[in-house]
C-alpha cells in the first residue's frame, strides 16, 4: 500500500490509538505482568473515599475564599472596578445588557384602601412580553419627590411580604413589591426562589450563560425605571426622588438585593437580611438555596468582590446567629467592611448580627426600617420613621392581589429570551482560521475553561498493584496502567467508567502495537463519589469554584497527561486521548488546552453541548465541532457513530489541506488499529 508523506502521521496516530499490548514482551499491568488478571480485579475494588469529590470541592472553596483580599487603597479599587463590573455582568448573563424597551405599564383592577396607603396591582414588561406582576403601595399624603423602597421576596413569594412595603408606604415612602422569577406571569426561566420545578437541575444553563439571578436583576433594574416614570397626580412632577431609592429582601431576596445593588448605581441604599455567605462552607446551604444565590464563577471571584460593586452606596447586611442556611457570612462581611473603610465610607456599611434563626422577625424589620430612615427618609417632607403597619385582611385575599388570574398566553419564555444564539463561524482560509482560533482560545482561557489553564499538580501513584491518579493533591481517581518497562513508548489515555475492566479488555484484544495504556475513571463516574441525590448540590458547589462536571473531567485528563509525561516509560510527545460518548468531550477539550497531546479519538462523541457536557458559556461562542477544529493540524479520529455536526470540523481540515488528519470510522478503535497497523506494515515493505 502506497502511503503519501502527508498520510503517514495520521496512520501512525491510528496505530497508537489501538492500545495493543504484547509484541513478544511482557507488559507491566498495574505493576504486575500483563497476564496477571487478578491484579485487574483487585484494582477495580480499590477504595476511594466516598466523600472525595465533595471534600475536594469544599477544599477548593476554602482556598478561593482565603485568597480573596480587599484592595489596600481606594485607587486600587477604582482601577479594578470597570473590569470587575464587566465580569459581573457576564456572570449574570447581562453582557451586553438588553435594550430598555417600553415598559407598557398598566394597573390591574381598582385601587385598594389599606389604611395609610393605597394598594395597586401593576404589570409592566421588563422586556417585550416578559411580564412583571408587581404591587405598588402609595402613601395617601405622599409629597413628591418621595423616597422609594423596592421589596424583593425570598423563598416564599411576593404575597408573603406585604408587611415591609406596607409599613414603608404608611411612613411616606413609595413602595414596590416585586415577584420572584417563578411567580405569576412568568414562563420558563428557572427558580428565583421557591419555584424549583421544572427548572431545578438545569445544567444546560452553564453552557448558555443564562443565570436566573440575571433575569431577576433585570426585572429589578426595570422596576427602578418604572418608579422613575411615576408622576404626581396633582403637579405632574416626578413622584420618586431619583437620589433616594432603596431595596430590601430576606433570604433569596437578600441575594437579589445584593446583586441588584451591585448592578444598578441608582439604588442608593440596600438591606440584605440573612441571605449571604462566603463560598467556603456553602455546601450545607445548597440543598435549600435558591438559584438566585448561585453564580457561575468564570473569573475566580468571591462574593465580597462582586457585592462590593455596590460600594460606596449605603448597605446593611443582617445575619442570625442560629441561621443554619448561611453559616459563614463573616468573610464577606469583613471584605465589605474593609472595602468601605478603604473608600472612606465606613459609616455607609454595617453588618448586624441577631440572636435568631432564619426568619423574618420584628428585630430584623426594625433594623431595616432604621437604615432607610437614616439614609432615605431623613429630613424629607411628609416622611416619618417607619414602624410595622398591621396587614389588613384585604391583602390576604388572593383575588385582591393577583395580577393574572391565569398565565398570559403571550408570555415569553424567559430562559430563551435571555439566551443568545450560538454564533456561526466561517473558515475559508488560513487567515480566517488564525483569527477564529485566537478568539476562541482566549475565551477558553478566560471563561469557558479558565481553571484548566491554571497550574495544578498531578501524579500517578502505584501501591500494591493498585494505581491512583491524584489531581491537585486531593482528588483521587482509580486508574489502570499498562506499560512496557525500559523504553519511552507512545501512550493512550482512555477516560472510562471502569478502569480495570477496560484495561483488561483492551490488553486481551490488541497484542501487536508497542503502546502504553492508561485508563482513568474521571470525576463523576463513580456513584459512591457522586451519589445521585447529591448531584445537584455538588454541581452547584462546583460552579461556585469555577467548575462544571466537564471542566473537572478536563482537569482530570490534563492531570493524566502531566503525570504520564514525567514517566521514563512514556514518550511525552506521543500521548493520545480517547473518550466515549460524553467522556469524549473532556478528552477533546483537554487536548485543546494541552498542545502536547498528539491526537484524539472521539468515539460516539456528541456534536452539541447539553447538561451532561456543560462548560461555562461555551454556546455563546461555539459548539463541539468548532472546539474540535482547534486541534488542527493534530489528528482527530471519529469512531462509532459520527455526529453530523462534525462535518464542519472536517471541512476546516479540508480547507486547510489536511483532510486526511480528520477521519471517521465505524469500526471500533481496536479494529481500526489492527487494519491500519497492517497497512503500515505493508507500506514499509
VEXDREN-2710 file (C-alpha; in Angstrom, 1 decimal):
% VEXDREN-2710
k/r/px/py/pz
1/UNK/0.0/0.0/0.0
2/UNK/1.4/3.3/-1.0
3/UNK/1.3/6.0/1.7
4/UNK/1.8/9.7/1.0
5/UNK/4.0/11.7/3.2
6/UNK/1.0/13.6/4.5
7/UNK/-0.9/10.4/5.3
8/UNK/1.8/8.7/7.3
9/UNK/1.2/10.8/10.5
10/UNK/-2.5/10.0/10.7
11/UNK/-1.8/6.3/10.1
12/UNK/0.8/6.4/12.9
13/UNK/-1.7/8.1/15.2
14/UNK/-4.3/5.4/14.4
15/UNK/-1.8/2.7/15.3
16/UNK/-1.1/4.5/18.6
17/UNK/-4.7/4.7/19.5
18/UNK/-5.1/0.9/19.5
19/UNK/-3.7/0.3/22.9
20/UNK/-2.3/-3.0/21.7
21/UNK/-0.1/-4.9/24.1
22/UNK/2.5/-7.6/23.5
23/UNK/5.0/-7.7/20.6
24/UNK/6.7/-10.6/22.2
25/UNK/7.3/-8.9/25.5
26/UNK/5.6/-8.9/28.9
27/UNK/4.0/-5.6/29.7
28/UNK/3.6/-4.5/33.3
29/UNK/-0.1/-4.3/34.1
30/UNK/-0.9/-2.4/37.4
31/UNK/2.7/-3.2/38.5
32/UNK/2.4/-6.9/37.5
33/UNK/2.6/-9.0/34.3
34/UNK/0.0/-8.4/31.6
35/UNK/-1.4/-11.9/32.0
36/UNK/-2.0/-11.4/35.7
37/UNK/-5.7/-10.7/35.5
38/UNK/-6.4/-10.8/39.3
39/UNK/-4.5/-7.6/39.5
40/UNK/-7.1/-6.0/37.3
41/UNK/-10.0/-7.2/39.5
42/UNK/-8.2/-6.1/42.6
43/UNK/-7.7/-2.6/41.2
44/UNK/-11.4/-2.3/40.3
45/UNK/-12.2/-2.7/44.1
46/UNK/-9.7/-0.1/45.0
47/UNK/-11.3/2.0/47.8
48/UNK/-11.8/5.7/47.1
49/UNK/-13.2/8.0/49.8
50/UNK/-16.9/8.3/49.0
51/UNK/-16.8/11.9/50.0
52/UNK/-13.7/12.6/47.8
53/UNK/-15.3/14.9/45.3
54/UNK/-17.3/16.8/47.9
55/UNK/-14.3/17.2/50.1
56/UNK/-12.2/18.3/47.2
57/UNK/-14.8/21.0/46.1
58/UNK/-15.0/22.2/49.7
59/UNK/-11.3/22.5/49.9
60/UNK/-11.3/24.5/46.6
61/UNK/-14.0/26.7/48.1
62/UNK/-11.9/27.3/51.2
63/UNK/-8.8/28.1/49.1
64/UNK/-10.7/30.5/46.9
65/UNK/-12.3/32.3/49.9
66/UNK/-9.0/32.6/51.6
67/UNK/-7.4/34.1/48.5
68/UNK/-9.8/37.0/48.2
69/UNK/-8.4/40.2/49.7
70/UNK/-9.9/43.6/49.7
71/UNK/-7.9/46.4/48.0
72/UNK/-5.4/48.2/50.1
73/UNK/-6.0/51.6/48.5
74/UNK/-9.1/53.3/47.1
75/UNK/-7.1/53.9/43.9
76/UNK/-6.6/50.1/43.5
77/UNK/-10.4/49.5/43.7
78/UNK/-11.1/52.3/41.2
79/UNK/-8.6/50.8/38.8
80/UNK/-10.2/47.3/39.1
81/UNK/-13.8/48.4/39.2
82/UNK/-14.6/48.8/35.5
83/UNK/-13.2/45.4/34.5
84/UNK/-14.8/43.7/37.5
85/UNK/-18.2/45.3/36.6
86/UNK/-17.9/43.9/33.1
87/UNK/-17.1/40.5/34.5
88/UNK/-20.0/40.8/36.9
89/UNK/-22.5/41.5/34.1
90/UNK/-21.1/38.4/32.3
91/UNK/-21.7/36.3/35.4
92/UNK/-25.3/37.4/35.4
93/UNK/-25.7/36.8/31.6
94/UNK/-26.3/40.5/31.1
95/UNK/-23.4/41.2/28.7
96/UNK/-24.4/43.2/26.9
97/UNK/-27.4/44.4/28.9
98/UNK/-30.7/44.1/27.0
99/UNK/-32.3/47.1/25.4
100/UNK/-34.6/49.1/27.6
101/UNK/-37.8/48.6/25.7
102/UNK/-41.1/50.3/26.6
103/UNK/-42.5/49.2/30.0
104/UNK/-46.1/49.3/28.8
105/UNK/-47.1/49.6/32.5
106/UNK/-50.8/49.2/33.4
107/UNK/-52.8/48.9/36.5
108/UNK/-54.9/45.8/37.2
109/UNK/-58.2/46.3/38.9
110/UNK/-59.3/49.1/41.2
111/UNK/-57.2/50.8/44.0
112/UNK/-57.5/49.2/47.4
113/UNK/-57.5/51.3/50.6
114/UNK/-55.2/49.7/53.1
115/UNK/-55.1/52.3/55.8
116/UNK/-52.5/55.0/55.4
117/UNK/-51.7/54.0/51.9
118/UNK/-53.3/52.8/48.6
119/UNK/-52.6/49.4/47.2
120/UNK/-52.4/49.0/43.4
121/UNK/-51.7/45.9/41.3
122/UNK/-49.4/46.9/38.4
123/UNK/-47.9/45.0/35.4
124/UNK/-45.0/46.2/33.4
125/UNK/-42.8/44.5/30.8
126/UNK/-39.1/44.3/31.7
127/UNK/-38.6/43.1/28.1
128/UNK/-41.2/42.5/25.5
129/UNK/-43.9/40.1/26.8
130/UNK/-41.7/39.5/29.9
131/UNK/-44.3/40.5/32.5
132/UNK/-43.6/41.7/36.0
133/UNK/-46.6/41.4/38.2
134/UNK/-45.9/43.9/41.0
135/UNK/-47.6/45.6/43.9
136/UNK/-47.4/49.3/44.3
137/UNK/-48.1/51.0/47.7
138/UNK/-48.7/54.8/47.5
139/UNK/-48.8/56.9/50.6
140/UNK/-52.2/58.8/50.8
141/UNK/-50.4/62.0/51.7
142/UNK/-47.3/61.5/49.5
143/UNK/-45.2/64.5/49.0
144/UNK/-43.2/64.4/45.8
145/UNK/-40.4/63.8/45.2
146/UNK/-40.7/61.0/47.8
147/UNK/-38.1/58.3/48.7
148/UNK/-38.9/54.8/47.4
149/UNK/-38.2/51.3/48.5
150/UNK/-38.3/48.1/46.4
151/UNK/-39.0/44.9/48.2
152/UNK/-37.9/41.6/46.7
153/UNK/-39.2/38.3/48.1
154/UNK/-37.2/35.4/49.4
155/UNK/-38.0/31.7/49.4
156/UNK/-41.7/32.4/49.9
157/UNK/-43.2/34.6/47.3
158/UNK/-44.3/38.2/46.7
159/UNK/-47.6/37.8/48.6
160/UNK/-45.9/36.8/51.8
161/UNK/-44.1/40.1/52.1
162/UNK/-46.8/42.8/52.5
163/UNK/-45.5/43.9/55.9
164/UNK/-42.4/45.6/54.6
165/UNK/-43.7/47.7/51.7
166/UNK/-47.0/48.4/53.5
167/UNK/-45.0/49.8/56.5
168/UNK/-42.8/51.9/54.3
169/UNK/-45.8/53.4/52.4
170/UNK/-47.5/54.2/55.7
171/UNK/-44.5/56.3/56.6
172/UNK/-44.4/58.3/53.4
173/UNK/-42.3/56.1/51.0
174/UNK/-43.4/54.9/47.6
175/UNK/-43.1/51.2/47.9
176/UNK/-43.0/48.5/45.2
177/UNK/-43.2/44.7/45.9
178/UNK/-41.8/42.5/43.1
179/UNK/-42.4/38.9/42.3
180/UNK/-39.7/36.2/42.2
181/UNK/-38.8/34.8/38.8
182/UNK/-41.0/31.8/39.0
183/UNK/-44.2/33.6/40.1
184/UNK/-47.3/34.6/38.2
185/UNK/-47.0/36.0/34.7
186/UNK/-43.6/34.3/34.1
187/UNK/-43.0/31.4/31.7
188/UNK/-39.7/29.5/31.9
189/UNK/-36.5/30.9/33.2
190/UNK/-35.9/28.9/36.3
191/UNK/-36.3/29.4/40.0
192/UNK/-35.7/32.7/41.6
193/UNK/-36.8/31.3/45.0
194/UNK/-39.4/28.8/46.0
195/UNK/-40.1/27.5/42.5
196/UNK/-37.7/24.7/41.9
197/UNK/-39.6/22.6/39.3
198/UNK/-39.4/22.1/36.4
199/UNK/-36.2/24.1/36.2
200/UNK/-34.1/22.7/39.0
201/UNK/-31.0/20.8/37.9
202/UNK/-30.9/22.7/34.6
203/UNK/-27.1/22.5/33.9
204/UNK/-27.6/23.4/30.3
205/UNK/-27.7/27.0/31.8
206/UNK/-24.0/26.6/32.3
207/UNK/-23.5/26.2/28.5
208/UNK/-25.6/29.2/27.6
209/UNK/-24.5/31.6/30.3
210/UNK/-28.1/32.1/31.3
211/UNK/-28.5/32.9/35.0
212/UNK/-31.8/33.2/36.8
213/UNK/-30.2/35.9/39.0
214/UNK/-29.6/37.9/35.9
215/UNK/-33.2/37.8/34.9
216/UNK/-34.3/38.9/38.3
217/UNK/-31.7/41.7/38.4
218/UNK/-33.0/42.9/35.1
219/UNK/-36.6/42.9/36.4
220/UNK/-35.3/45.0/39.4
221/UNK/-33.5/47.5/37.2
222/UNK/-36.6/48.0/35.1
223/UNK/-38.6/48.4/38.4
224/UNK/-36.3/51.4/39.1
225/UNK/-37.3/52.7/35.6
226/UNK/-40.9/52.2/36.5
227/UNK/-40.6/54.1/39.8
228/UNK/-38.9/57.0/38.0
229/UNK/-41.7/57.1/35.4
230/UNK/-44.4/57.8/38.1
231/UNK/-45.8/61.3/38.2
232/UNK/-47.5/63.2/41.0
233/UNK/-51.2/63.4/40.0
234/UNK/-51.5/67.0/41.3
235/UNK/-48.4/68.6/39.8
236/UNK/-47.3/66.2/37.0
237/UNK/-43.8/66.2/38.5
238/UNK/-41.8/63.1/39.2
239/UNK/-43.2/61.2/42.2
240/UNK/-40.0/59.5/43.2
241/UNK/-36.7/61.1/44.2
242/UNK/-34.1/59.5/41.9
243/UNK/-31.4/60.0/44.6
244/UNK/-33.4/58.2/47.3
245/UNK/-34.4/54.7/46.0
246/UNK/-33.7/51.7/48.3
247/UNK/-34.1/47.9/48.0
248/UNK/-34.5/45.2/50.6
249/UNK/-35.1/41.5/50.8
250/UNK/-34.5/38.5/53.1
251/UNK/-33.0/35.1/52.2
252/UNK/-33.3/34.8/48.4
253/UNK/-34.4/38.4/48.4
254/UNK/-31.1/39.3/50.2
255/UNK/-29.2/37.8/47.4
256/UNK/-31.3/39.6/44.8
257/UNK/-30.8/42.8/46.8
258/UNK/-27.0/42.4/46.7
259/UNK/-26.9/41.5/43.0
260/UNK/-29.2/44.5/42.1
261/UNK/-27.2/46.9/44.3
262/UNK/-24.0/45.9/42.5
263/UNK/-25.7/46.2/39.1
264/UNK/-27.6/49.4/39.3
265/UNK/-26.0/52.6/40.7
266/UNK/-29.4/54.2/41.0
267/UNK/-30.1/52.1/44.1
268/UNK/-28.9/54.4/46.9
269/UNK/-29.4/52.1/49.9
270/UNK/-30.0/48.4/50.5
271/UNK/-30.7/46.0/53.3
272/UNK/-29.9/42.3/52.8
273/UNK/-31.3/40.1/55.5
274/UNK/-30.0/36.5/56.1
275/UNK/-29.1/35.5/52.6
276/UNK/-25.4/35.8/52.1
277/UNK/-22.3/33.8/52.9
278/UNK/-18.8/33.0/51.6
279/UNK/-18.1/30.4/49.0
280/UNK/-16.4/28.4/51.7
281/UNK/-18.9/26.5/53.7
282/UNK/-21.7/26.8/51.1
283/UNK/-22.2/23.1/50.7
284/UNK/-24.5/22.9/53.7
285/UNK/-26.6/25.7/52.3
286/UNK/-27.1/24.4/48.8
287/UNK/-30.0/21.9/49.3
288/UNK/-32.3/24.7/50.4
289/UNK/-30.7/27.6/48.5
290/UNK/-32.4/29.4/45.6
291/UNK/-30.6/29.6/42.2
292/UNK/-30.6/33.4/42.7
293/UNK/-27.8/32.9/45.2
294/UNK/-25.5/30.9/42.9
295/UNK/-23.2/32.3/40.3
296/UNK/-21.0/30.7/37.7
297/UNK/-17.5/31.6/38.8
298/UNK/-15.9/32.2/35.5
299/UNK/-13.3/34.5/36.9
300/UNK/-12.5/33.1/40.3
301/UNK/-14.2/35.8/42.2
302/UNK/-15.5/35.9/45.8
303/UNK/-18.9/37.2/46.9
304/UNK/-17.3/40.2/48.6
305/UNK/-15.7/41.3/45.3
306/UNK/-19.0/41.1/43.5
307/UNK/-21.2/42.6/46.2
308/UNK/-18.5/45.3/46.7
309/UNK/-19.6/46.8/43.4
310/UNK/-22.3/48.4/45.5
311/UNK/-19.8/50.5/47.4
312/UNK/-19.8/53.2/48.5
313/UNK/-23.6/53.3/48.5
314/UNK/-25.4/52.5/51.8
315/UNK/-25.5/48.8/52.5
316/UNK/-26.7/46.9/55.6
317/UNK/-26.3/43.1/55.8
318/UNK/-28.0/41.1/58.6
319/UNK/-27.3/37.7/60.0
320/UNK/-28.9/35.4/62.5
321/UNK/-26.7/33.5/64.9
322/UNK/-28.7/30.3/64.6
323/UNK/-29.3/30.6/60.9
324/UNK/-28.4/27.2/59.6
325/UNK/-28.7/28.1/55.9
326/UNK/-25.9/30.6/55.8
327/UNK/-23.2/29.6/58.2
328/UNK/-20.2/31.6/57.1
329/UNK/-21.0/35.2/56.3
330/UNK/-18.1/36.7/58.1
331/UNK/-15.5/36.6/55.2
332/UNK/-18.0/38.5/53.0
333/UNK/-18.9/41.0/55.7
334/UNK/-15.2/41.5/56.6
335/UNK/-14.4/42.2/52.9
336/UNK/-17.2/44.7/52.6
337/UNK/-16.3/46.4/55.9
338/UNK/-12.7/46.8/54.8
339/UNK/-13.6/48.0/51.3
340/UNK/-16.0/50.7/52.6
341/UNK/-13.3/51.8/55.1
342/UNK/-10.7/52.0/52.3
343/UNK/-13.1/54.1/50.3
344/UNK/-13.5/56.5/53.2
345/UNK/-17.2/55.5/53.7
346/UNK/-17.1/53.2/56.8
347/UNK/-20.4/54.6/58.0
348/UNK/-22.2/53.5/54.8
349/UNK/-21.8/49.8/55.6
350/UNK/-23.0/47.9/58.6
351/UNK/-23.1/44.2/59.5
352/UNK/-25.6/43.4/62.2
353/UNK/-26.0/40.0/64.0
354/UNK/-29.2/39.0/65.7
355/UNK/-29.9/36.2/68.2
356/UNK/-32.3/34.3/65.9
357/UNK/-32.7/31.7/63.2
358/UNK/-33.6/32.1/59.5
359/UNK/-36.8/34.1/59.9
360/UNK/-38.4/37.4/59.2
361/UNK/-38.6/38.9/62.7
362/UNK/-39.6/42.3/64.2
363/UNK/-36.0/42.9/65.1
364/UNK/-34.8/42.5/61.5
365/UNK/-37.5/44.7/60.2
366/UNK/-36.8/47.5/62.8
367/UNK/-33.2/47.4/61.8
368/UNK/-34.2/47.6/58.1
369/UNK/-36.6/50.5/58.8
370/UNK/-34.0/52.4/60.7
371/UNK/-31.5/52.1/57.9
372/UNK/-33.9/53.5/55.4
373/UNK/-35.0/56.3/57.8
374/UNK/-31.3/57.2/58.2
375/UNK/-30.3/57.3/54.5
376/UNK/-33.5/57.8/52.5
377/UNK/-36.2/59.4/54.7
378/UNK/-34.3/61.8/57.0
379/UNK/-35.4/65.4/56.6
380/UNK/-37.8/64.5/53.8
381/UNK/-41.2/66.3/53.9
382/UNK/-44.1/64.0/54.7
383/UNK/-41.8/61.1/55.7
384/UNK/-42.0/59.7/59.2
385/UNK/-40.0/56.9/60.9
386/UNK/-41.1/53.5/59.7
387/UNK/-42.8/51.2/62.1
388/UNK/-44.7/47.9/61.5
389/UNK/-48.0/48.5/59.9
390/UNK/-50.8/45.9/60.5
391/UNK/-51.5/44.0/57.4
392/UNK/-55.3/44.2/56.6
393/UNK/-57.3/41.2/55.8
394/UNK/-58.0/42.6/52.3
395/UNK/-54.3/41.9/51.4
396/UNK/-54.6/38.3/52.5
397/UNK/-57.3/37.7/49.9
398/UNK/-55.9/36.1/46.7
399/UNK/-58.4/37.8/44.4
400/UNK/-57.2/41.2/45.6
401/UNK/-53.5/40.7/45.0
402/UNK/-53.3/38.6/41.9
403/UNK/-52.4/40.4/38.7
404/UNK/-53.0/37.4/36.4
405/UNK/-56.0/35.1/37.1
406/UNK/-54.5/32.8/34.5
407/UNK/-51.0/32.8/32.9
408/UNK/-50.9/35.2/30.0
409/UNK/-51.0/33.4/26.7
410/UNK/-48.3/35.6/25.1
411/UNK/-45.8/35.5/27.9
412/UNK/-42.3/34.9/26.5
413/UNK/-40.1/32.0/27.7
414/UNK/-37.6/33.9/29.9
415/UNK/-34.7/31.5/29.6
416/UNK/-35.0/31.7/25.8
417/UNK/-35.2/35.4/25.9
418/UNK/-32.0/35.8/27.9
419/UNK/-30.1/33.1/25.9
420/UNK/-28.4/34.4/22.8
421/UNK/-27.9/32.2/19.7
422/UNK/-24.6/30.5/19.2
423/UNK/-22.7/32.4/16.6
424/UNK/-21.8/30.7/13.3
425/UNK/-18.2/30.7/12.1
426/UNK/-16.8/30.6/8.6
427/UNK/-13.3/29.5/7.8
428/UNK/-12.3/30.0/4.2
429/UNK/-8.6/30.3/4.5
430/UNK/-5.7/30.2/6.9
431/UNK/-6.2/33.9/8.0
432/UNK/-9.8/33.1/8.9
433/UNK/-8.7/30.1/10.9
434/UNK/-6.0/32.1/12.7
435/UNK/-8.5/34.7/13.8
436/UNK/-11.1/32.1/14.8
437/UNK/-8.5/30.1/16.8
438/UNK/-7.1/33.1/18.6
439/UNK/-10.5/34.5/19.6
440/UNK/-12.0/31.1/20.8
441/UNK/-8.8/30.1/22.6
442/UNK/-8.9/33.4/24.5
443/UNK/-12.5/32.7/25.6
444/UNK/-11.5/29.3/26.8
445/UNK/-8.6/30.7/28.7
446/UNK/-10.6/33.5/30.5
447/UNK/-14.0/32.0/30.9
448/UNK/-15.0/28.6/29.5
449/UNK/-12.1/26.6/30.8
450/UNK/-10.2/29.1/33.0
451/UNK/-9.3/26.6/35.7
452/UNK/-7.8/24.2/33.2
453/UNK/-5.1/26.8/32.3
454/UNK/-4.2/27.4/36.0
455/UNK/-1.2/25.4/37.4
456/UNK/-2.1/22.3/39.4
457/UNK/-0.1/19.2/40.4
458/UNK/-0.9/15.6/39.3
459/UNK/0.8/12.3/39.9
460/UNK/0.2/8.7/39.1
461/UNK/0.7/6.5/42.2
462/UNK/1.1/2.8/42.4
463/UNK/0.5/0.9/45.7
464/UNK/0.5/-2.9/45.9
465/UNK/-0.5/-3.1/42.2
466/UNK/-3.2/-0.5/42.5
467/UNK/-2.9/2.7/40.5
468/UNK/-4.4/6.1/41.5
469/UNK/-4.3/9.4/39.7
470/UNK/-4.1/12.2/42.2
471/UNK/-5.1/15.6/40.8
472/UNK/-4.4/18.9/42.6
473/UNK/-3.1/17.0/45.6
474/UNK/-6.5/15.9/46.8
475/UNK/-8.8/14.5/44.1
476/UNK/-8.2/10.8/43.7
477/UNK/-9.2/8.6/40.7
478/UNK/-9.0/4.9/40.2
479/UNK/-6.7/4.0/37.3
480/UNK/-5.2/1.1/35.4
481/UNK/-1.8/1.5/33.8
482/UNK/-0.4/-0.9/31.2
483/UNK/3.1/-0.3/30.1
484/UNK/6.3/-1.9/28.9
485/UNK/9.4/-1.1/31.0
486/UNK/12.7/0.0/29.5
487/UNK/11.6/2.3/26.7
488/UNK/9.7/5.5/26.1
489/UNK/6.6/4.5/24.2
490/UNK/3.5/6.1/22.8
491/UNK/0.7/6.1/25.3
492/UNK/-3.1/6.4/25.0
493/UNK/-5.2/7.7/27.9
494/UNK/-8.7/6.4/27.9
495/UNK/-11.4/8.1/30.0
496/UNK/-13.8/5.4/31.2
497/UNK/-16.3/4.2/33.7
498/UNK/-14.4/1.1/34.8
499/UNK/-10.6/1.4/34.6
500/UNK/-9.7/-2.2/35.3
501/UNK/-12.3/-3.8/33.1
502/UNK/-11.4/-1.5/30.2
503/UNK/-7.6/-2.2/30.6
504/UNK/-8.2/-5.9/30.7
505/UNK/-10.4/-6.0/27.6
506/UNK/-8.0/-3.9/25.6
507/UNK/-5.0/-5.8/26.7
508/UNK/-6.5/-9.1/25.5
509/UNK/-7.6/-7.7/22.1
510/UNK/-4.5/-5.8/21.0
511/UNK/-1.2/-7.5/21.0
512/UNK/0.9/-6.1/18.3
513/UNK/1.4/-2.4/18.8
514/UNK/4.0/-1.3/21.3
515/UNK/1.8/1.3/23.0
516/UNK/1.2/2.0/26.7
517/UNK/-2.3/2.4/28.1
518/UNK/-3.6/4.5/31.0
519/UNK/-7.3/4.2/31.8
520/UNK/-8.7/6.6/34.4
521/UNK/-12.1/7.0/35.9
522/UNK/-12.7/10.8/35.8
523/UNK/-14.9/12.8/38.2
524/UNK/-18.5/11.9/38.4
525/UNK/-18.4/8.3/37.1
526/UNK/-18.4/6.6/40.5
527/UNK/-21.8/6.6/42.2
528/UNK/-20.1/6.4/45.6
529/UNK/-18.3/9.6/45.0
530/UNK/-21.1/11.2/43.0
531/UNK/-24.4/10.0/44.6
532/UNK/-27.5/11.0/42.5
533/UNK/-29.1/12.7/45.5
534/UNK/-26.1/14.9/46.0
535/UNK/-25.5/15.6/42.3
536/UNK/-27.4/18.9/42.1
537/UNK/-25.7/20.3/45.2
538/UNK/-22.2/19.1/44.2
539/UNK/-22.5/20.6/40.7
540/UNK/-23.7/23.9/42.2
541/UNK/-20.8/23.9/44.6
542/UNK/-18.5/23.2/41.6
543/UNK/-20.0/26.2/39.8
544/UNK/-19.0/28.4/42.8
545/UNK/-15.4/27.4/42.5
546/UNK/-15.4/27.8/38.7
547/UNK/-16.0/24.3/37.6
548/UNK/-18.6/22.2/35.8
549/UNK/-18.5/18.4/35.8
550/UNK/-17.0/18.5/32.3
551/UNK/-14.3/21.0/33.3
552/UNK/-13.4/18.9/36.3
553/UNK/-13.0/16.0/33.8
554/UNK/-10.9/18.1/31.6
555/UNK/-8.6/18.8/34.5
556/UNK/-8.5/15.0/35.2
557/UNK/-7.4/14.3/31.7
558/UNK/-4.8/17.1/31.8
559/UNK/-3.6/15.7/35.1
560/UNK/-3.2/12.3/33.5
561/UNK/-1.2/13.8/30.6
562/UNK/1.1/15.7/33.1
563/UNK/1.6/12.6/35.2
564/UNK/2.5/10.4/32.3
565/UNK/4.8/13.0/30.6
566/UNK/7.1/12.7/33.6
567/UNK/7.5/9.0/33.5
568/UNK/10.5/7.4/31.8
569/UNK/8.4/4.7/30.1
570/UNK/6.3/7.4/28.2
571/UNK/7.1/9.4/25.2
572/UNK/5.9/12.9/26.3
573/UNK/5.3/13.9/22.7
574/UNK/3.3/10.8/21.9
575/UNK/0.3/11.0/24.3
576/UNK/-3.2/10.5/22.9
577/UNK/-6.6/11.0/24.5
578/UNK/-9.6/8.7/23.9
579/UNK/-13.1/9.2/25.2
580/UNK/-16.5/7.6/24.5
581/UNK/-19.9/9.4/24.4
582/UNK/-20.0/12.2/26.9
583/UNK/-16.4/11.4/28.0
584/UNK/-15.2/12.2/24.5
585/UNK/-15.9/15.9/25.3
586/UNK/-13.3/16.3/28.2
587/UNK/-10.8/14.3/26.1
588/UNK/-11.3/16.8/23.3
589/UNK/-11.0/19.9/25.4
590/UNK/-8.0/18.6/27.3
591/UNK/-6.3/18.2/24.0
592/UNK/-7.2/21.8/23.1
593/UNK/-5.7/23.1/26.3
594/UNK/-2.5/21.0/26.3
595/UNK/-0.8/21.1/22.9
596/UNK/1.5/18.2/23.9
597/UNK/-1.5/15.8/23.3
598/UNK/-0.6/14.3/19.9
599/UNK/-4.2/13.5/18.8
600/UNK/-7.6/12.4/20.0
601/UNK/-10.0/9.5/19.4
602/UNK/-13.7/10.6/19.8
603/UNK/-16.0/7.6/20.0
604/UNK/-19.7/8.3/19.6
605/UNK/-19.0/11.9/20.5
606/UNK/-21.9/14.3/20.7
607/UNK/-21.7/17.3/18.5
608/UNK/-23.7/19.6/20.8
609/UNK/-23.2/20.6/24.4
610/UNK/-26.0/19.5/26.7
611/UNK/-26.4/19.3/30.5
612/UNK/-24.1/16.3/30.8
613/UNK/-21.3/18.1/28.9
614/UNK/-21.8/21.6/30.2
615/UNK/-19.0/24.1/30.0
616/UNK/-19.4/27.7/31.1
617/UNK/-20.8/30.0/28.4
618/UNK/-19.5/27.8/25.6
619/UNK/-22.6/28.2/23.5
620/UNK/-22.2/31.9/23.5
621/UNK/-19.0/31.4/21.4
622/UNK/-19.1/28.0/19.7
623/UNK/-20.1/24.3/20.0
624/UNK/-18.3/21.0/20.0
625/UNK/-17.4/20.9/16.3
626/UNK/-15.7/24.3/16.5
627/UNK/-13.7/23.3/19.5
628/UNK/-12.6/20.2/17.7
629/UNK/-11.2/22.3/14.9
630/UNK/-8.8/24.0/17.3
631/UNK/-6.8/20.8/17.3
632/UNK/-5.7/21.4/13.7
633/UNK/-3.4/20.0/12.4
634/UNK/-3.3/17.3/15.1
635/UNK/-5.2/14.1/14.1
636/UNK/-8.8/13.5/15.1
637/UNK/-10.4/10.1/14.6
638/UNK/-14.1/9.8/14.9
639/UNK/-15.1/6.2/15.8
640/UNK/-18.5/4.6/16.3
641/UNK/-21.3/7.0/15.2
642/UNK/-20.0/10.3/13.9
643/UNK/-22.5/13.1/14.6
644/UNK/-23.4/15.2/11.6
645/UNK/-22.1/18.4/13.2
646/UNK/-18.5/17.3/12.8
647/UNK/-18.8/17.8/9.1
648/UNK/-17.9/21.4/10.0
649/UNK/-14.7/20.2/11.6
650/UNK/-13.8/18.0/8.6
651/UNK/-14.4/20.9/6.3
652/UNK/-11.9/23.1/8.2
653/UNK/-9.3/20.4/7.9
654/UNK/-10.1/20.0/4.2
655/UNK/-9.9/23.8/3.6
656/UNK/-6.5/23.9/5.3
657/UNK/-5.2/21.0/3.3
658/UNK/-5.2/18.2/6.0
659/UNK/-8.4/16.3/5.5
660/UNK/-6.5/13.0/6.0
661/UNK/-5.9/14.1/9.6
662/UNK/-9.6/14.3/10.4
663/UNK/-11.2/10.9/9.6
664/UNK/-14.3/8.9/10.5
665/UNK/-14.5/5.2/11.2
666/UNK/-17.5/3.0/12.0
667/UNK/-15.0/0.4/13.4
668/UNK/-14.1/0.2/17.0
669/UNK/-10.7/1.8/17.7
670/UNK/-9.3/-1.7/18.3
671/UNK/-10.3/-3.0/14.9
672/UNK/-9.3/0.3/13.2
673/UNK/-5.8/-0.1/14.8
674/UNK/-5.4/-3.6/13.5
675/UNK/-6.3/-2.6/10.0
676/UNK/-4.1/0.5/10.0
677/UNK/-1.2/-1.4/11.6
678/UNK/-1.3/-3.9/8.9
679/UNK/-1.5/-1.2/6.2
680/UNK/1.5/0.5/7.8
681/UNK/3.5/-2.8/7.7
682/UNK/2.6/-3.3/4.0
683/UNK/3.7/0.3/3.2
684/UNK/7.0/-0.2/4.9
685/UNK/7.9/-3.3/2.9
END
